Amino acid sequence: MTATDDTRRALARIRADVQSMHAYAVQDARGLIKLDAMENPHGLPPALQAALGQRLGALALNRYPGDRGADLQRALAAHAGLPDGFSLMLGNGSDELISLLAIACDLPGAAILAPVPGFVMYAMSAQLQGLRFVGVPLSADFELDEGAMLDAIAREKPAIVFLAYPNNPTANLWDDAVIEKIVAAQGAQGGLVVIDEAYQPFAGRSYIDRVARHGHVLLMRTLSKFGLAGARLGYLMGPAALVAEIDKVRPPYNISVLNCECALFALEHAELFDAQAAEIRSQRAVVVQRLALLPSVRSWPSEANMILIRVPDAAKTFDGMKARGVLVKNVSKMHPLLANCLRLTVGTADENAQMLAALEASL
């Protein structure tokens, strides 16, 4: 018996649906202007880099994370304006929180429902946990299909409805009146609603002012778009009784002391990150104006740090931009509604100028 035979037999122990899946793909961005992953393009000034380095160097890495996590929870609660009677739990990025929600709600026959196209981790987490995923198509202009959403909630009775606010990859905020009807319908049948505000720093409005009206709505945010994509820090807010139950499935010590201290440091300098977000919003407007001058390109309104466009040939344009040193995201195969669509991350002024030049040359 060879090692190859042993591996073949061991593979039979891995679920067939997992073996048939595609892993989440991260594009190789070495040597390219990286505008594919909705990252904040701005780093810390040298003085703050040095100050953060000193703080991280003084941490007790030989000890498990301790009470500093509670300090971070309090800081995030104050930063977000957490309502009375609500509590907050931490995740290793939003991805972990989505997985923990699926684990906590994995009753026999349970389903997770979300509009599509949307964030791929909603469906992936459902599949990995063995829950049904119900995707309800958006309209051709990427708006919520109110009737289809309400019909699906009544028919499927999902444990969770995910609503990204703004949505990824379409970058738009949906109609608030439609969202409230969905929230009411999901509450009437006894399910949870998770409002995913990953792109809140760039959006014109937030659900935080309305979340306290409902006892079944959770609000999820991340510091990735705030400027700490490398630190992996997400947080979930909601009625204390709900969050307490979901927190039971969270792995112990899921937030490292390094992640925690980076987040606390960033919150202490929130004005810097607020200024960076304002600059990104300003640059977004510049990119949108330039895109409007390209007759073969259609773009959609954005409330995030990305812009969705449709071009005559997404594969050709993507390859052409990459050959010119600019990496964006080809989302054209994610869903039929995204045919020939690319997703552009908003970068610095110089990065955006190079991206637009590469786009125009590649059409």
N, C-alpha and C positions, 0 to 999 in steps of 0.2 A: 504493500500500500504506500502510495506516494503522498507528499504534502499536498499536491494538487487534488488528489482524491479526498483528502481530509477536508480541504476547503470546500469542495463541491458538496460534500455531505453536510457540512456546517451551514452552507447557504440555504439548504432546505429548511433550516430552522427559522429563517427570516421570512416574514410575511410576504406573500406573493405580491400584494398591492404595493408594498414598500419597494420591492425589487423592480416593479414596473414604473415607479415614479421617477421624475427628474429632480435632482437636487437643486436647491436654490442656487442660481448661477450668479457669481460675482465676476464681472468683466476685468480682464487684465488692463490696468490703466497706466502701466509703466511707460514713461516717455510721452504721455498724451496729456492734453488739457482735460481734466476729469470733470465732466458735466453730465454724468449719467445717474447719480445716486442722491440727488437733492441734499447735498452737504452744504453747510455754511463754508464759503471759500475763505473766510477771514480767520487768521490765527490770533494768538495772544501777542501783544507787544512784548519786546524783550524783557522789560522790567517785571511784567507780570509772569512771564515764563520762568524767570529766575525765582520769583517769590513762590510760585506754585511748586517748582522743583525742590525748594527748601522744605516746604510742608510735606511733600510726598516722601522726601528722604528721611524725615523724622518719624515716619509711621512705624508702628510695631508689626512688621510683616510676619513675624514669628507667632503672632496671636491671631485667633479667629476674630472676625469683625464683632465689635461690641456696641456700646451705647451711642456711638457716633451715627449709626443708622437712625436712631430716634431723633437726633439733632437734625438730620437731613429731612426726615418726615415733617418736623415742625417748620423748617425753613421753606419747604415746598408748599405746605399748607398756607403759610402766610403769603408766599409769592403768588399762588393761584387764587387766593381769596376763598378758601374752603368754607362752605356753609356750616352753620351750627348743626350738630347731630351727624355730621359726615366724618369719615376717617379716610386714611390714605395708606396704601401699601406700595412697596417698591418692587420693581422688576428689573431683570437684566436686559434692559431695552423693552420696547413694547411687545416684541416677539414673544418673550417669556410670559408676559401677562396674558396674551391671547391664548397661549397654550394652557396656562393655569386655569383660565376661564373654561376652556373645553374640558379639562379634567374634572373640575368641580361640578359641571353640569352634565356629566356623562351618565345620564339615566337611560334605561333601555328604550330604544326607539327615538332618542332625542335628536334634534336637528339644529343646525346653525344656519341662519339666513342672512344674506347680504346682497345689496345691489352689485351687478357686474356690468362692465369691468370695474374691479376694485382691488384692494390690497390682497395680494396672493396668499398671505399668511392666514387669512380667515379660513379659506378652503383647505389649505394644507394642514393647519392645526386640527380642523374637524376630521379630515381623513386619517391623520396619524392617531387620533384618539378613538376612531371607530364611529364617529357621529356622521349622520347624513349632512351634506352641505347642499343648500338650496340657493342657487344664484338667480336673482331676478333681474333681467336685462333692463338697463337704462334706456331712455329714448335715444333717437338718433343724434340729438344734441346733448346727450349725457345728463339729462335731467331725470329725476325719479319718476317712475311710472306709478303714479298713486294707486290706480286701480289694481294693477298687477301686484304691487307690494301688499295691499290690504287683502287681496284674494289669497295670496300665498301665506300670509300670517294666519288667516282663518282656516285654510286647508291644512297647513303643515304644523301649526301650533309650535313654532320653534322655541327652544330653550333660550336662545340668544339671537337678537337682531343686531348686527354691526352696521353702524352708519358712520362713515368717515367724513369729517367735517373740517376742512375741505377733503375732497376725494382724491385718491391716488389710483390711476395716473392722470385723471382728467383735470385735476387742479381746481375744480369749481366747488362753490358752496351751493347746496340745494335749497329749495324754497322752504322757509321755516314753517309755513302753514301745513305743508305736506308732511314734514318731519313730525309735527305735533300730532297729526292724525295717525301716523305710524306708531308713535310712542303710545298713544291712547289705545290703539288696537292691540298692541303687544301687551300692555298692562292689563287689559280686560281679559286676556286669555292666560295670564299668569306667567309671562316670560320676562326676561331681562332685555334691556336695550343698552348697548355700549356705544357711546359717542366717542369716536376716535379723533382727537384733536392734535395729531402729530404735527400739523403745519400751522398751529395756532399763532406763532409769532408773525406770520405773514398774512393772516386773514383779517378781514374787516370786522368780524364779530366772533363771539364765542358762545358756547352753550352754558357756560358756568353760571350765568345769571338766571337760567331757567331750570337748572338741574335740581334745585331744592324743591321744586313743585311736585316732583315725582318720587315715589318710593322704590321704583324698579329700574331707575336709570343710573348707569355708571359712566364716569367720564375718564377717558384715558389720554395721557399726554406723554411726551418723551422729551429728553434734553438733547436728542440727536440733532434736531433742526435748530434748537437754541444755539448750538455750536459745539456740542460734545458728542458727536457721532462715535468717536473712538472710545468714549468712556462707558457706553452701554448703560443707560439709566432711563427707565420708564417708570411712570407712576399711575396708579388707578385710584380714583376718588369715587365715593358713593356713600349711601346710608351705612352707618357703622355696623348694623347687624348683617348686611350683605357682605361687606368687605371682610368682616371677621371670619365668615365661613370660607370665602375664597382664599383668604390668607392661610388657612389650614393646610392647603396643598402646596404652598410655596416651599421650596427646598430651604433648609437652614443655611444661613450665611450666603444667600444668593447674590448679595451685593458686596463686592470686595472693598476693603478699606481704601484702595486706590480710587475706585469708581466714586465712592462716597465723598472722599475728600475733594476730588475734582469738582463734583457737583456743588458742594458747599462753597468752594472757592468761587465758582462761576456765579452763584447766587449772590455772593458778597460783592460781585462786580457786575451786577445785572445791567447797570446803565451802559456798560461797554457792549454787551450783547444786544441790548435794545437798539443801540446806534447801528450795529451791524445789520440787524433785521431791517431797520429803516433804509439803510443803503441798498439792501437787496430788493426791497419793495420799489425803491426809486429806479434801480437798474431794470427791474421787471417791466416797468412802464416804458423804458427806452427800447427794450427788446421787442415788446409788443408793437410799438410804433414802427420799428424797422421791419418787422415781419409783415405788417400791413402793406408795405411797399413791394412785396414780392408777389406777383399776380398768381403764381402757381402754388402758393402756400396758403393754407387755411389754418388759422389759430383760433383757440377758444379762450374765453375769459379765464383769468387765473386769480385765485386767492391764496396761492401757495408760492413756494420758491421754484416752481417748475412751470413750463408752458407746454401744452399738448398741441402739436401741429400735424396736419395731413399734407403729404407731398405726393406727386405723381407716382413715385416708385421708392418706397421706404428702404428697401434693401440697397438699392443703388446709391441713394443719398447717404445712408448710414455709412456704407463702405467708403464713399467719396470723402465724407467728413473725417473718418478715421484715418484715411490715407493722408489727409492734410493736418493731422495731429490733434484732432478734436474728437473726444469720445462722448457720445450721447447714448440714449437708450432707444433701441428699436422695439416698440411695443406692438408692432403690427400683427404679430401672431398670437397675442394674448387672448384676444376675443374678436369675433367678427365685426363688432362695432368699431374696432380700432384699426381697421384695414388701412394700410399705408400711413400709419401714424408713428411719429417719433416723439419722445419726451425730452425736452431740453431743460436742464437745470440752469437756474440763473446764477451766474458767477460774478466775478469782479468786472469792472468796466472793460479792462483789457481782455479778459477771457471772453466776455460776451462779444466784443468786437471781432475777435478771431473766430468765434463760433459762427457768427452771422456771415462772415466772409467765406468760411468753409462751407456753410449751408448753401449760399448763393452759387458758389463755384461747383457744387455737387449736384445741383438740381438737373 
